[in-house]
């Protein structure tokens, strides 16, 4: 069931400054709250003051990943 859900839905979406994971957990993260991003083993680890979100970049379409990187470049935070 989980595979089917993730197969037919986008991995995550960005809308109105909110990054939302489209999986069963449905985690959300305000882009303005991101304090640092760490690249590790093909993943982005986004950290805020209170939470952390890991995004596996290897399962994202290359065009979508480029758009995501463009959105991240608009923000002010620390790259680790």
Secondary structure, DSSP 8 states (H G I E B T S, - for coil): -HHHHHHHS-SEEEETTEEEE-SSS--EEEGGG--EEEEETTEEEEE-SS-EEEEEGGGS-HHHHHHHHHHHHTS--EE-
